[in-house]
Amino acid sequence: MNEEITKLLLQCDTLKARLLGLRPLPPDALQKIENAFAIEYTYESNRIEGNTLTLQETELVVNEGVTIAGKSMREHLEAINHVEAIDYIKDFAKGGMEISERTIKEIHAIVLHGIDRENAGRYRGVPVMISGSTHVPPQPYLIQPQMEAFMTRFAEMEEQGIHPVLIAAYLHDELVRIHPFIDGNGRTSRLLMNLYLLRNGYTLVNLKGSNEDKISYYKALEASHTENNPAEFQKVVIRAEIESLSRYLSIVG
């Protein structure tokens, strides 16, 4: 592990320890913070994928049931589904159940609920290409064996005591590399990463959807998938976790 990553992880764990020292937080305060975080995370995650709802519009769609003129039904559903998926991962993280392929399919089914009934929660049966990337995802017949290998490697990383934030980054990185679904791979990967972070006492990571942030995010994934160099992506995730913990602490502390 390089020195910069080691330092960032140390910073991350110092902040996490401070947050744990403040827990349990008052339920009312916690609920308000978590709701605001869920809306922001939904807005940014969907924005990465091209959804044009603003932060305020996302909040109105999700919390007030408002229909935004000039925005597609799909964009509304993407917002509603994503917040439901966050509720799912929060409940799952508290439940202590084992993360499996079924978990990933269930997250994906929520993400595409009412958008693509045929493919929601199902691995793709056709080859795909990723726009703007030189990485070519595996052929459909390779998805199942690669997903099984992915789950095996995940279990090994846990057994080896690898840092939870690095495991979370791996879960996102590898799921996007395999690209097992026709659509919704990015959102599902970010939700899986956050499920693992929540399970290990961290806060939701919110990868931003601005042009600049999106370019850094995609470049880091590309380096991992085409050059077998995951370090840049790991740093993206660790820095986002540091930012998330710092914000949480500034609100509650």
C-alpha positions as CSV (number, residue, x, y, z in Angstrom):
1,M,0.0,0.0,0.0
2,N,1.5,3.4,-0.9
3,E,2.3,6.0,1.7
4,E,-0.4,8.5,0.6
5,I,-3.2,5.8,1.0
6,T,-1.9,4.8,4.4
7,K,-2.0,8.5,5.6
8,L,-5.5,9.0,4.2
9,L,-6.8,5.8,5.9
10,L,-5.3,7.0,9.2
11,Q,-7.1,10.3,8.8
12,C,-10.3,8.5,7.9
13,D,-10.1,6.3,11.0
14,T,-9.4,9.2,13.3
15,L,-12.6,10.9,12.1
16,K,-14.5,7.7,12.4
17,A,-13.3,7.3,16.0
18,R,-14.5,10.9,16.8
19,L,-17.9,10.2,15.3
20,L,-18.2,6.9,17.3
21,G,-17.4,8.9,20.4
22,L,-20.5,11.1,19.8
23,R,-22.8,8.1,19.1
24,P,-25.6,7.4,19.8
25,L,-26.9,10.6,18.4
26,P,-30.4,12.0,19.3
27,P,-32.8,10.1,16.9
28,D,-34.5,13.3,15.6
29,A,-31.2,14.9,14.7
30,L,-29.9,11.7,13.2
31,Q,-33.0,11.3,11.1
32,K,-32.8,14.9,9.7
33,I,-29.1,14.5,8.8
34,E,-29.5,11.1,7.2
35,N,-32.5,12.3,5.1
36,A,-30.5,15.3,3.8
37,F,-27.5,13.1,3.1
38,A,-29.8,10.6,1.2
39,I,-31.2,13.4,-1.0
40,E,-27.7,14.8,-1.8
41,Y,-26.3,11.3,-2.5
42,T,-29.3,10.5,-4.8
43,Y,-28.9,13.8,-6.6
44,E,-25.2,13.3,-7.2
45,S,-25.3,9.6,-8.1
46,N,-28.1,10.1,-10.6
47,R,-26.3,13.3,-12.0
48,I,-23.2,11.1,-12.8
49,E,-25.5,9.0,-15.0
50,G,-27.0,12.1,-16.8
51,N,-30.2,12.7,-14.7
52,T,-31.0,16.4,-15.0
53,L,-33.1,16.9,-11.8
54,T,-31.6,19.6,-9.6
55,L,-30.9,19.0,-5.9
56,Q,-34.1,20.9,-5.0
57,E,-36.2,19.1,-7.6
58,T,-34.8,15.7,-6.3
59,E,-36.0,16.7,-2.8
60,L,-39.4,17.7,-4.1
61,V,-39.9,14.5,-6.1
62,V,-38.8,12.2,-3.2
63,N,-40.3,14.0,-0.2
64,E,-43.3,15.9,-1.6
65,G,-44.3,13.6,-4.5
66,V,-44.1,16.6,-6.8
67,T,-44.0,16.1,-10.6
68,I,-41.4,18.4,-12.3
69,A,-42.5,19.8,-15.6
70,G,-40.2,19.1,-18.5
71,K,-38.5,16.2,-16.8
72,S,-39.0,12.6,-17.9
73,M,-40.8,9.9,-16.0
74,R,-37.5,7.9,-15.9
75,E,-35.8,10.8,-14.1
76,H,-38.5,10.9,-11.5
77,L,-38.3,7.1,-11.0
78,E,-34.5,7.2,-10.7
79,A,-34.8,9.6,-7.8
80,I,-37.5,7.7,-6.0
81,N,-35.9,4.3,-6.6
82,H,-32.5,5.5,-5.4
83,V,-33.7,6.8,-2.1
84,E,-35.5,3.4,-1.6
85,A,-32.3,1.7,-2.4
86,I,-30.5,3.7,0.3
87,D,-33.2,2.6,2.8
88,Y,-32.6,-1.0,1.7
89,I,-28.8,-0.8,2.2
90,K,-29.3,0.9,5.6
91,D,-31.6,-1.9,6.8
92,F,-29.3,-4.5,5.3
93,A,-26.2,-3.0,7.1
94,K,-28.0,-3.1,10.4
95,G,-29.2,-6.7,9.9
96,G,-25.8,-8.3,9.8
97,M,-26.7,-10.6,6.8
98,E,-24.1,-11.9,4.4
99,I,-23.5,-9.8,1.3
100,S,-24.0,-12.1,-1.7
101,E,-24.8,-12.0,-5.4
102,R,-28.5,-12.0,-4.4
103,T,-27.9,-8.8,-2.4
104,I,-26.4,-7.1,-5.5
105,K,-29.4,-8.2,-7.7
106,E,-31.8,-6.9,-5.1
107,I,-30.2,-3.5,-5.0
108,H,-30.2,-3.5,-8.8
109,A,-33.9,-4.5,-8.9
110,I,-34.8,-1.4,-6.7
111,V,-32.6,0.9,-8.9
112,L,-34.5,-0.2,-12.1
113,H,-37.9,-0.7,-10.5
114,G,-40.6,0.5,-13.0
115,I,-37.9,1.6,-15.4
116,D,-36.9,-1.7,-17.0
117,R,-39.0,-4.6,-15.6
118,E,-37.3,-7.1,-18.0
119,N,-33.8,-6.5,-16.8
120,A,-34.2,-5.3,-13.2
121,G,-32.2,-7.6,-10.9
122,R,-31.0,-9.8,-13.8
123,Y,-27.6,-10.2,-15.3
124,R,-27.3,-9.1,-18.9
125,G,-27.5,-11.6,-21.8
126,V,-25.9,-9.4,-24.4
127,P,-22.4,-7.9,-24.9
128,V,-22.0,-4.2,-24.0
129,M,-19.5,-1.4,-24.5
130,I,-18.9,1.5,-22.2
131,S,-19.0,4.9,-23.9
132,G,-15.7,6.8,-23.6
133,S,-13.8,3.8,-22.1
134,T,-11.3,1.4,-23.7
135,H,-12.3,-1.3,-21.2
136,V,-14.5,-3.9,-22.7
137,P,-16.7,-5.7,-20.2
138,P,-16.8,-9.5,-20.3
139,Q,-19.0,-11.5,-22.6
140,P,-22.4,-12.6,-21.1
141,Y,-21.3,-16.2,-20.6
142,L,-18.4,-15.0,-18.4
143,I,-20.5,-12.9,-16.1
144,Q,-21.6,-15.7,-13.7
145,P,-18.0,-17.2,-13.2
146,Q,-16.6,-13.7,-12.8
147,M,-19.2,-12.7,-10.2
148,E,-18.5,-15.9,-8.3
149,A,-14.8,-15.1,-8.4
150,F,-15.6,-11.5,-7.2
151,M,-17.5,-12.8,-4.2
152,T,-14.7,-15.2,-3.4
153,R,-12.1,-12.4,-3.5
154,F,-14.3,-10.2,-1.3
155,A,-14.5,-13.0,1.3
156,E,-10.7,-13.4,1.2
157,M,-10.1,-9.7,1.7
158,E,-12.3,-9.8,4.8
159,E,-10.4,-12.8,6.1
160,Q,-7.1,-11.0,5.5
161,G,-8.2,-8.0,7.5
162,I,-7.9,-5.5,4.7
163,H,-9.1,-2.0,5.6
164,P,-12.9,-1.8,5.2
165,V,-12.7,1.4,3.0
166,L,-10.3,-0.4,0.6
167,I,-12.7,-3.4,0.5
168,A,-15.6,-0.9,-0.2
169,A,-13.6,0.6,-3.0
170,Y,-12.9,-2.8,-4.4
171,L,-16.6,-3.8,-4.4
172,H,-17.4,-0.7,-6.5
173,D,-14.4,-1.0,-8.8
174,E,-14.8,-4.7,-9.6
175,L,-18.6,-4.6,-10.0
176,V,-18.3,-1.8,-12.6
177,R,-15.5,-3.7,-14.3
178,I,-17.7,-6.8,-14.7
179,H,-20.6,-4.6,-15.7
180,P,-23.1,-7.5,-15.1
181,F,-26.2,-5.5,-15.9
182,I,-27.5,-3.8,-19.1
183,D,-28.1,-0.6,-17.2
184,G,-27.7,0.7,-13.6
185,N,-24.2,-0.7,-13.0
186,G,-22.8,2.6,-11.7
187,R,-25.6,3.3,-9.2
188,T,-25.6,-0.3,-8.0
189,S,-21.8,-0.3,-7.5
190,R,-21.9,2.9,-5.5
191,L,-24.8,1.5,-3.4
192,L,-22.9,-1.7,-2.8
193,M,-19.8,0.3,-1.7
194,N,-21.9,2.3,0.7
195,L,-23.6,-0.8,2.1
196,Y,-20.2,-2.1,3.1
197,L,-19.1,1.3,4.5
198,L,-22.3,1.6,6.6
199,R,-21.9,-2.0,7.9
200,N,-18.4,-1.1,9.1
201,G,-19.4,2.1,11.0
202,Y,-18.5,4.6,8.3
203,T,-20.8,7.2,6.7
204,L,-22.2,7.3,3.2
205,V,-19.7,8.3,0.5
206,N,-21.1,10.8,-2.0
207,L,-19.1,10.8,-5.2
208,K,-20.0,14.1,-7.0
209,G,-21.5,14.5,-10.4
210,S,-19.9,17.8,-11.5
211,N,-18.0,17.6,-14.8
212,E,-14.6,17.9,-13.0
213,D,-15.4,15.3,-10.4
214,K,-16.9,12.9,-12.9
215,I,-13.8,13.1,-15.1
216,S,-11.5,12.3,-12.1
217,Y,-13.9,9.4,-11.1
218,Y,-14.0,7.9,-14.6
219,K,-10.2,8.3,-15.1
220,A,-9.5,6.5,-11.8
221,L,-11.8,3.6,-12.8
222,E,-10.2,3.5,-16.3
223,A,-6.7,3.2,-14.7
224,S,-7.9,0.4,-12.5
225,H,-9.6,-1.5,-15.4
226,T,-7.1,-1.0,-18.2
227,E,-3.8,-0.7,-16.3
228,N,-4.6,-2.8,-13.2
229,N,-3.8,0.2,-11.0
230,P,-6.6,0.7,-8.4
231,A,-4.6,3.2,-6.3
232,E,-6.2,6.3,-7.8
233,F,-9.7,5.0,-7.4
234,Q,-9.0,4.0,-3.8
235,K,-7.9,7.6,-3.1
236,V,-11.1,8.9,-4.7
237,V,-13.1,6.8,-2.3
238,I,-11.0,7.4,0.8
239,R,-11.1,11.2,0.2
240,A,-14.8,11.1,-0.3
241,E,-15.2,9.2,3.0
242,I,-13.0,11.7,4.8
243,E,-15.2,14.5,3.4
244,S,-18.4,12.7,4.5
245,L,-17.2,12.0,8.0
246,S,-15.9,15.7,8.4
247,R,-19.3,17.0,7.3
248,Y,-21.1,14.7,9.7
249,L,-18.9,15.8,12.6
250,S,-19.3,19.5,11.7
251,I,-23.1,19.1,11.9
252,V,-23.4,17.0,15.0
253,G,-20.2,18.1,16.9
